[in-house]
Amino acid sequence: MILNKLTDLYNQWGDDNKLSPLGSADEELFRDDIDHKQYNWLKNFIEVWEHAEEVEDFIDQYEKERKERND
């Protein structure tokens, strides 16, 4: 859901910045061919990804509990 959209965004950013193929965003921070702006974009992306994981976990847990109540 959210993570799929972020994955698409990340891959498009990599293509736009001629950095493809990309590894994980935290691995990409160690590339020596990225500039300061790209580095900052990656740092921000990692933060957004972590929050999105929390949201998806929350949704999954809610749906699981809801299903258990209705069974």
Secondary structure as the mmCIF struct_conf table of DSSP 4:
data_model
#
loop_
_struct_conf.conf_type_id
_struct_conf.id
_struct_conf.beg_label_comp_id
_struct_conf.beg_label_asym_id
_struct_conf.beg_label_seq_id
_struct_conf.end_label_comp_id
_struct_conf.end_label_asym_id
_struct_conf.end_label_seq_id
HELX_RH_AL_P HELX_RH_AL_P1 ILE A 2 ASP A 16
TURN_TY1_P TURN_TY1_P1 ASN A 17 LYS A 18
HELX_LH_PP_P HELX_LH_PP_P1 SER A 20 SER A 20
BEND BEND1 PRO A 21 PRO A 21
HELX_LH_PP_P HELX_LH_PP_P2 LEU A 22 LEU A 22
HELX_RH_AL_P HELX_RH_AL_P2 ALA A 25 GLU A 28
TURN_TY1_P TURN_TY1_P2 LEU A 29 PHE A 30
BEND BEND2 ASP A 32 ASP A 33
HELX_RH_AL_P HELX_RH_AL_P3 HIS A 36 ASN A 70
#
